[in-house]
């Protein structure tokens, strides 16, 4: 039996609410997000907004030395808290000057709450249009013929900076689903809930992207104020400068 303080901890309540929110939701998602689901998700968001680093027994870290971040180990580490078929929960810790590259969450919901430090989050969505309208010559440098199949017409929805004082960031299968997370002005950490978890065998692999720079024709269109947020993303392999290590989670245990 778990100690009473673990059973009543905020992280335990959060995990229980995440399970209640997302249990079997993937199998019914095709019918749309019901009122009951949205109410449960809002309750989960409210609980997550209360979480502080101290609730997870995490001590905020300060700026590292002037040495390159990669010389001191992985740029990003992950503390695993719990995982079920319905959701996963853990903490990402980013060193100063590092980022989690632009990536997607296929068919997934996500909630992110900063625990300390500051992050800059850039959010994108895929557009329901064909990549056939893109020609390799409209980018700088021009695309090679085989790269065209990797193009993803998208829209940049927002770029914002967040600290522990901000409400949780939320993504859904169709909104803010592709994002990049950068550490700003020092190390940072955030609590992350994904539902359902990544699973390549079930069609939920993580894909990485880069924003293509337009040629002069695209730049002229933006200068005219047309579709200022529309961009082209190109799917790429996981960037070589990014990898994620693991470290022990020091906080209250979770039982589901």
N, C-alpha and C positions, 0 to 999 in steps of 0.2 A: 504494500500500500504506500502511496506517495505521501510525504509529509504534508500536513495541513497547509503550511505556507505555500507549497508548490501548487496545491489544488486550488487555492484562492488567488494565485498570482494573476496579474494583468495579462501576461503572455499566455497563461492557460485559458483564461476567458476569451482571449483573442483567437486562439486556435479552435476552441469549441464553436465560436461564432463563425469562423471561416468554414468549418465543416458543415455547420447548419446551412450556411449560405450556398455552398457549392456542391453539396452532396447530390449526385445524380443530375446536376444542372446541365452538364454537357450533353446528356442523352435527350434532354427536353429543349435545348437551346434553339432548335429549328423552329419551334413554335413561337419564338420571340421571348423577350424578357418580361415576365409577368409582374404584376403589382407586388405580389408577395416576395418575389426575388429582389426587386428594387428596394423594398423596405428592409429586407434582410441585409442587402449590400450596404445600405445607408447606416444600419446599426454597426456593421463591421467597420465601416469608415470612421464612425464616431469613436469606437473603441481604439482603433489604431491611432487616432489623433492624440490620444492620451499618453501613448507610450513614450518614455524617455530612455536615454541610455542607461540610467541607473536601474530601471526596471529589469534590464537584461544583464545587469552587473558588468556592463561594458564601460571601461574608463576611456574618455576621449583622448585621442592621440594628438601629438603636436607635430609641427613641421619637422621633417627629417633633415639630415645634414645636406650639404650641397652636392653630395654624391648623386650620380644618376639613379633614379628610382629602381631601375631594373638590376643595378649592381647589388642591391640589398634584398633581392628576392622578387617574387611575383608582384606586378603592379597592383593587382587586385586580389583580395582573399575573401573567402566565404565561410561563414559560421552556419552550419546546418542545425536547425532547431527541430523540425519535424516534416514529415511528408506522408501523404496518403494518396490513393488513386485520384482524389478530388482536388487536392491543393498541396503546395509546398510552401514552407516558411523558413526564412533564414536572413542573415545579415551580410551585406556586402560592405567591405572596407576598402576604400580607395586611397592610395598614397597621393601625396602632393604632386600635381602636374600630370596625373594619369586620368584615364577615362575608360568606360565600357563602350566599345565602338557601336556605331549605328547597327541595330539588330531588330528582329521582329519577334512576335509572340503568336504563332499561327493558331487561330481559334481560341485564344486564351484571354482571361481577365487578369488584371494585375493591379496591385496597390503598393505604393512606395511611401515610406515615412522617414524623413531625415532624422537621425539620432544626434549627430553633431557635425559641425563644419557646414560647408555650403556646396551645393551641386548646381550645375547648369544642365537643364534637360531640354533637348531639341526633339520635338515630336513631329512625325510625318504619318500620312495615311496613303495607302494605295488608291489610285483613281480607277474607276471602271471604264477604261478605254484601252485600245490596242496600242502596243508599242510599235506597230507598223508605221505610225505617223512620224517616227523618228528616223532621220537619216544620219549616217555616221559623220557626215561633214558638218553638222550643226554644233558639234562639240569641239572643245579645245583641250587636249589634242583630239583629232578626229578618231572615231572608233574604227576598229578593225571589223571586218564582216562577221566573224564568229561572235563578237561581243554583243551584237544587236539582240540576240535571244535572251541576254541577261538584263535588259533594260526593264525598268518598272516605272511607268508614269505615276507620279505621286504629287502630294501637296504638302508643303511645310505648314503645319497648323500653328505651332507656337514655339517660342524659345523663352525660357524663364529660369530664374535662379531661386533656390529654395533652401531654407534652413530649418532647424528643429521647431521654429515658431510657426511654420506654415502648415496648412492642412495637408493631408496625404494627397499624392498624385495618383490618379486612377486611369487605367487604360482598359479598353474593351476589345473584342475581336474586330470591331469596325471603326474605332476612334482612338487616335493617339497610339496605335498599335506598334509603330516602328519608332524607336527613340535611341538617342545617344545620351549618356550620362557622364559629365565631366566634373572632376574635383576642382573647386575654385578656391584660391587663396589658402591652400593647406589641405591636410588630410580630411577625409569625411567618411561617414558611414550611414547606411540606411537599412531599415527593415523592409523586407521584400516578401510579398505574398503573390504567388502565381497559381491560377486555377484554370484548367488542370495543369499539372506539371509538364515540363518538356518531356516528350517521348517520341523519338524518331520512328519507332515501330508503329505508332498510332498517328503519324502524319504531323507531329509537332516537333520538328527539328528547328534549331536556331539558325537563321540565315543572316549573313552580314552584308552591308551595303556601303557604297560611297556615293556622295552627291556629285554628279557630273557638272563640270564647268561649261557653260554654253559658249559658243563662238560669238562672233560679232552680231549675227542675226538675232540670236536669243537675247543678247544684251540690249539690242535696240528695242525689242518688244517690251522688256521690263522697264526701260526708260520711258516708254510711252504709257506705262501704268497698266498694261494688260497682263492679267494672270500673274501678279507679282509673286504669289506664293507657289505657283506650279513649278515643279522640278522633275528631273529625271534621276532616278536611283539606278545604280548598277549593282547586281548581286556579285559579291566577291568572296573568296575564301576568307577564313578567319585571319585577321591581320596578324602578322608575325610578332608585332610588338606587344600584343595583348595575350595574356594567359591568366588563369585564375587558380590560385592555390587555396588550400584549406587550412583552417585553424579551429581549435576547440571552442565550443560555445560555453561561456561561463555562467549563464543565467539559470533561472528556475527550469526544471525539467517539465516536459509537456506529456500528458497522457491522453490518448484519444481512443 
